Amino acid sequence: MHKYALTVTAALLALVASGVAGAQGYPARAIRVIIPFAPGGGTDNLTRIMAPRLTELLGQPIVVDNRPGASGQIGTELAARAAPDGYSIVHVDTSFTSNPSLYPKLPYDPIRDFTPISLLASAPVVLIVHPSVPVKTLKELISFAKARPGELNFATGGAGSATHLGVELFKAAAKIDLVHIPYKGSGPAAGAVLAGQVVMMIASPSATKPLVVAGRLRALAITGAKRNAALPEVPTFVESGLPGVDSGSYWVSLAPAAAPKDVIGTLNGAMAKVLQMPDIRQRLIDLGFDPIGSTPDECADNIRAEIAKWAKVVAAAGIRAQ
């Protein structure tokens, strides 16, 4: 169980009771959830799994609005500029906390311009290759790449995304030279690898598991301290003899700054309840997610900690947005 789960069970069940009832009249119309990535990636999958149950709890439609581009910056800026009334929120991934270290000027401030609602989930990332690549293990891939410096490419869900940072850490740890091909989300990136246009990528299990299981993509290694329940046959990077590739993802729900506390309480309570539903939890776990749910304060603390973490990683690895 995730470290946040112990505090969630008691604290957030109280928010479910008090928060949903607390915001009188809210919600009175549909709630837009902005996804700053293309359909088919981890953020999109997570949100669409939660959306029907959130609709049931809140009594209003949850409308998913994909706004990809610029490593999540386009959709995230749209959310930052939205009215702080709880009818436009945004779900973001690790790029939200790594972008401040990768881009000298962001069109929003990740702390000042948002009100945290909840940590939603975490997940490792998995290294996949097209089946035409003549390797079946991580060690074989490293040898293959070393014999072809600068010839092999990798797809990502955008510069600075967890998928990008993961490969950069992999490159540094393995001492190999790969060419970065960014896409507007991990869904299109996986499609490029699937089509054989790009050799490899690192992605969330949710975006690639069906293709791996079907044998259309080959999974070589996964991040994390232990194997993931979604892909139990895939060894970790450490098992494969390559420590130092520590690039997992967190997913977070945010509202624009100055959103009313009772509205945040209503949203937080509903999300906590959905993430505790056994069928939803199992669907997410089967896709490689670790459902969390958290208080808004825990969410804020996590954001600050992740920004500091990725600042150190980016500096140490010399990663630059492309």
C-alpha positions as CSV (number, residue, x, y, z in Angstrom):
1,M,0.0,0.0,0.0
2,H,1.3,3.5,-0.9
3,K,2.6,5.6,2.0
4,Y,-0.2,8.1,1.6
5,A,-2.9,5.5,1.9
6,L,-2.8,5.2,5.7
7,T,-3.7,8.9,6.1
8,V,-6.2,8.9,3.3
9,T,-8.5,6.2,4.7
10,A,-9.6,8.1,7.8
11,A,-9.1,11.7,6.8
12,L,-10.6,11.6,3.3
13,L,-13.6,9.6,4.2
14,A,-14.5,12.5,6.4
15,L,-14.0,14.8,3.5
16,V,-16.4,12.7,1.5
17,A,-19.1,13.2,4.1
18,S,-18.4,16.9,4.8
19,G,-16.9,18.1,1.5
20,V,-19.7,16.9,-0.8
21,A,-22.3,18.5,1.4
22,G,-20.2,21.6,2.1
23,A,-20.3,23.3,-1.2
24,Q,-23.9,24.3,-1.4
25,G,-25.1,24.4,-5.0
26,Y,-21.8,23.1,-6.4
27,P,-21.7,21.6,-8.9
28,A,-24.6,23.0,-10.8
29,R,-23.3,22.1,-14.3
30,A,-20.7,20.0,-16.1
31,I,-17.1,20.0,-14.8
32,R,-14.4,20.2,-17.4
33,V,-11.2,18.2,-16.7
34,I,-8.4,19.5,-18.9
35,I,-5.8,16.8,-19.9
36,P,-2.7,18.6,-21.3
37,F,-1.8,15.5,-23.4
38,A,-3.2,13.6,-26.3
39,P,-5.7,10.7,-25.7
40,G,-4.3,7.3,-24.9
41,G,-1.7,8.2,-22.4
42,G,-1.5,7.6,-18.7
43,T,-3.2,10.9,-17.7
44,D,-6.0,10.4,-20.1
45,N,-6.6,6.7,-19.2
46,L,-6.6,7.5,-15.4
47,T,-9.1,10.4,-15.8
48,R,-11.5,8.5,-18.1
49,I,-11.6,5.5,-15.7
50,M,-12.5,7.9,-12.9
51,A,-14.9,10.1,-14.8
52,P,-18.1,8.0,-14.8
53,R,-18.0,7.4,-11.1
54,L,-17.2,11.1,-10.4
55,T,-20.3,11.9,-12.5
56,E,-22.4,9.6,-10.4
57,L,-21.1,11.1,-7.1
58,L,-21.3,14.8,-8.2
59,G,-24.5,14.6,-10.2
60,Q,-23.0,16.5,-13.1
61,P,-21.2,15.3,-16.3
62,I,-17.4,15.2,-16.2
63,V,-16.1,16.4,-19.6
64,V,-12.6,15.4,-20.6
65,D,-10.9,18.0,-22.7
66,N,-7.6,17.0,-24.2
67,R,-5.3,20.0,-24.9
68,P,-1.9,18.5,-25.8
69,G,1.3,20.4,-26.7
70,A,4.6,21.8,-25.3
71,S,5.1,19.0,-22.7
72,G,1.7,19.8,-21.1
73,Q,2.2,23.5,-20.9
74,I,-0.6,24.5,-23.3
75,G,-3.4,22.7,-21.4
76,T,-1.9,23.6,-18.0
77,E,-1.8,27.3,-18.9
78,L,-5.4,27.0,-20.0
79,A,-6.4,25.7,-16.6
80,A,-4.3,28.3,-14.8
81,R,-6.2,31.1,-16.6
82,A,-9.7,29.5,-16.1
83,A,-12.2,31.0,-13.7
84,P,-11.5,29.7,-10.2
85,D,-15.0,28.3,-9.7
86,G,-14.3,24.6,-9.8
87,Y,-15.8,24.1,-13.3
88,S,-12.4,23.8,-15.0
89,I,-9.7,21.7,-13.4
90,V,-6.6,20.0,-14.8
91,H,-5.0,16.6,-14.3
92,V,-1.2,16.6,-14.7
93,D,1.6,14.1,-14.6
94,T,5.3,14.3,-13.7
95,S,6.0,16.9,-16.4
96,F,4.2,19.5,-14.2
97,T,7.0,19.1,-11.6
98,S,9.9,18.6,-14.0
99,N,9.1,21.5,-16.4
100,P,10.2,24.2,-14.0
101,S,13.8,22.8,-14.2
102,L,13.7,22.3,-17.9
103,Y,12.2,25.6,-19.2
104,P,13.5,29.0,-18.1
105,K,10.1,30.6,-18.6
106,L,6.8,28.8,-18.0
107,P,3.5,30.5,-18.9
108,Y,2.3,29.7,-15.3
109,D,3.7,29.3,-11.9
110,P,3.2,25.7,-10.6
111,I,2.7,26.8,-7.0
112,R,1.2,30.3,-7.2
113,D,-1.3,29.7,-10.0
114,F,-3.0,26.5,-8.8
115,T,-4.9,25.0,-5.8
116,P,-4.1,21.4,-5.2
117,I,-7.1,19.0,-5.0
118,S,-5.6,15.5,-4.7
119,L,-2.8,13.2,-5.5
120,L,-4.5,10.6,-7.8
121,A,-2.0,7.9,-8.4
122,S,1.6,6.9,-9.1
123,A,3.1,4.4,-11.4
124,P,6.5,3.2,-12.7
125,V,7.5,3.5,-16.3
126,V,8.5,0.6,-18.6
127,L,11.1,0.5,-21.4
128,I,9.6,-0.9,-24.6
129,V,11.1,-1.6,-28.1
130,H,9.6,-2.5,-31.4
131,P,9.7,-6.3,-32.0
132,S,11.9,-5.9,-35.0
133,V,14.7,-4.8,-32.8
134,P,16.9,-7.9,-32.3
135,V,17.1,-7.8,-28.5
136,K,15.2,-9.5,-25.8
137,T,16.9,-8.1,-22.6
138,L,18.1,-4.8,-21.4
139,K,21.7,-6.0,-21.5
140,E,21.2,-6.9,-25.2
141,L,19.7,-3.5,-26.0
142,I,22.6,-1.6,-24.3
143,S,25.1,-3.6,-26.4
144,F,23.1,-3.1,-29.5
145,A,22.9,0.7,-28.9
146,K,26.6,1.0,-28.0
147,A,27.5,-0.5,-31.4
148,R,25.3,2.1,-33.1
149,P,26.0,5.5,-31.3
150,G,23.5,8.2,-32.4
151,E,21.7,5.8,-34.8
152,L,18.8,4.6,-32.6
153,N,15.9,6.9,-31.7
154,F,13.4,7.0,-28.9
155,A,9.9,8.4,-28.7
156,T,8.5,10.4,-25.7
157,G,5.3,12.0,-24.6
158,G,7.0,15.4,-24.8
159,A,10.2,17.1,-23.7
160,G,10.5,17.0,-20.0
161,S,7.8,14.3,-19.5
162,A,8.5,11.3,-17.3
163,T,8.9,9.3,-20.5
164,H,11.7,11.7,-21.6
165,L,13.4,11.9,-18.2
166,G,13.3,8.2,-17.9
167,V,15.2,7.6,-21.2
168,E,17.7,10.4,-20.3
169,L,18.4,8.6,-17.0
170,F,18.7,5.3,-18.9
171,K,21.1,6.9,-21.4
172,A,23.3,8.3,-18.7
173,A,23.3,5.0,-16.6
174,A,24.0,2.8,-19.7
175,K,26.4,5.3,-21.4
176,I,24.6,5.2,-24.7
177,D,23.7,7.8,-27.3
178,L,20.1,7.9,-28.5
179,V,18.1,10.5,-30.5
180,H,15.0,12.1,-29.0
181,I,11.8,12.2,-31.0
182,P,9.1,14.0,-28.9
183,Y,5.3,13.6,-29.4
184,K,2.2,15.3,-28.0
185,G,1.6,12.6,-25.4
186,S,2.6,9.0,-24.7
187,G,-0.3,7.6,-26.7
188,P,1.0,9.0,-30.1
189,A,4.5,8.1,-29.0
190,A,3.5,4.5,-28.4
191,G,1.8,4.6,-31.8
192,A,5.0,5.6,-33.5
193,V,7.0,2.8,-31.8
194,L,4.2,0.4,-32.7
195,A,4.4,1.5,-36.4
196,G,8.1,1.0,-36.4
197,Q,8.8,4.7,-37.0
198,V,10.8,4.9,-33.7
199,V,12.8,2.2,-32.1
200,M,11.9,2.5,-28.4
201,M,10.3,4.5,-25.6
202,I,9.7,4.6,-21.9
203,A,6.0,4.8,-21.0
204,S,3.5,4.1,-18.3
205,P,2.2,0.5,-18.2
206,S,-1.3,1.8,-18.8
207,A,-0.4,3.2,-22.2
208,T,1.4,0.0,-23.4
209,K,0.3,-3.1,-21.5
210,P,-2.3,-4.3,-24.1
211,L,0.3,-4.0,-26.9
212,V,3.0,-5.8,-24.8
213,V,0.6,-8.6,-23.9
214,A,-0.4,-8.9,-27.5
215,G,3.3,-9.2,-28.5
216,R,3.1,-6.0,-30.7
217,L,5.7,-4.3,-28.4
218,R,8.4,-5.8,-26.3
219,A,9.0,-4.7,-22.7
220,L,12.5,-5.0,-21.4
221,A,12.7,-3.3,-18.0
222,I,10.5,-1.4,-15.6
223,T,11.4,1.2,-12.9
224,G,10.7,0.8,-9.2
225,A,12.0,-1.2,-6.4
226,K,9.9,-4.3,-7.3
227,R,8.1,-5.7,-10.3
228,N,4.7,-4.2,-11.2
229,A,1.5,-6.2,-11.0
230,A,0.4,-5.1,-14.4
231,L,3.5,-6.6,-16.1
232,P,4.9,-9.1,-13.6
233,E,7.1,-10.9,-16.1
234,V,9.1,-7.7,-16.8
235,P,12.2,-7.3,-14.6
236,T,13.2,-4.1,-13.0
237,F,16.1,-2.0,-14.1
238,V,18.0,-3.0,-10.9
239,E,17.3,-6.7,-11.5
240,S,18.7,-6.2,-15.0
241,G,21.9,-4.8,-13.6
242,L,21.3,-1.1,-14.2
243,P,20.5,0.9,-11.1
244,G,20.0,4.7,-11.3
245,V,16.9,4.7,-13.6
246,D,14.4,6.1,-11.1
247,S,11.7,7.8,-13.2
248,G,8.2,7.1,-12.1
249,S,5.1,9.2,-12.5
250,Y,2.6,11.0,-10.2
251,W,-0.8,12.2,-11.3
252,V,-2.3,15.2,-9.6
253,S,-5.6,17.0,-9.8
254,L,-5.4,20.8,-9.6
255,A,-7.8,23.8,-9.7
256,P,-7.0,27.4,-10.6
257,A,-5.7,29.5,-7.7
258,A,-8.3,31.0,-5.4
259,A,-10.8,28.2,-6.0
260,P,-13.2,28.2,-3.0
261,K,-12.2,25.8,-0.1
262,D,-15.7,24.2,-0.1
263,V,-15.4,23.4,-3.8
264,I,-12.0,21.9,-3.3
265,G,-13.4,19.8,-0.5
266,T,-16.3,18.6,-2.7
267,L,-13.9,17.6,-5.5
268,N,-11.3,16.1,-3.1
269,G,-14.0,14.0,-1.3
270,A,-15.4,12.7,-4.5
271,M,-12.0,11.7,-5.9
272,A,-11.1,10.0,-2.7
273,K,-14.2,8.0,-2.7
274,V,-13.8,6.9,-6.4
275,L,-10.1,5.9,-5.8
276,Q,-11.3,3.7,-2.9
277,M,-13.9,1.9,-4.9
278,P,-12.7,-1.8,-5.3
279,D,-13.6,-2.1,-9.0
280,I,-11.9,1.2,-9.9
281,R,-8.8,0.4,-7.8
282,Q,-8.5,-3.0,-9.5
283,R,-8.8,-1.5,-13.0
284,L,-6.1,1.0,-12.2
285,I,-3.8,-1.6,-10.6
286,D,-4.3,-3.9,-13.6
287,L,-3.0,-1.0,-15.8
288,G,0.0,-0.4,-13.5
289,F,-1.3,2.5,-11.4
290,D,-1.0,2.7,-7.7
291,P,-4.2,4.6,-6.7
292,I,-3.5,7.2,-3.9
293,G,-6.0,9.9,-3.1
294,S,-4.7,12.5,-0.6
295,T,-5.6,15.6,1.3
296,P,-5.0,18.9,-0.6
297,D,-2.1,19.7,1.8
298,E,-0.5,16.3,1.1
299,C,-0.9,17.0,-2.6
300,A,0.8,20.4,-2.2
301,D,3.7,18.8,-0.2
302,N,4.2,16.2,-2.9
303,I,4.3,18.8,-5.7
304,R,7.0,20.8,-3.8
305,A,9.0,17.7,-3.1
306,E,8.8,16.5,-6.7
307,I,9.9,19.9,-8.1
308,A,13.0,19.8,-5.8
309,K,13.7,16.1,-6.8
310,W,13.5,16.7,-10.5
311,A,15.6,19.9,-10.2
312,K,18.4,17.7,-8.8
313,V,17.9,15.0,-11.5
314,V,17.9,17.5,-14.4
315,A,21.0,19.3,-13.1
316,A,22.9,16.1,-12.4
317,A,22.0,14.5,-15.8
318,G,22.5,17.7,-17.8
319,I,19.0,17.3,-19.3
320,R,17.7,20.1,-21.5
321,A,14.3,20.5,-23.1
322,Q,14.4,20.1,-26.9
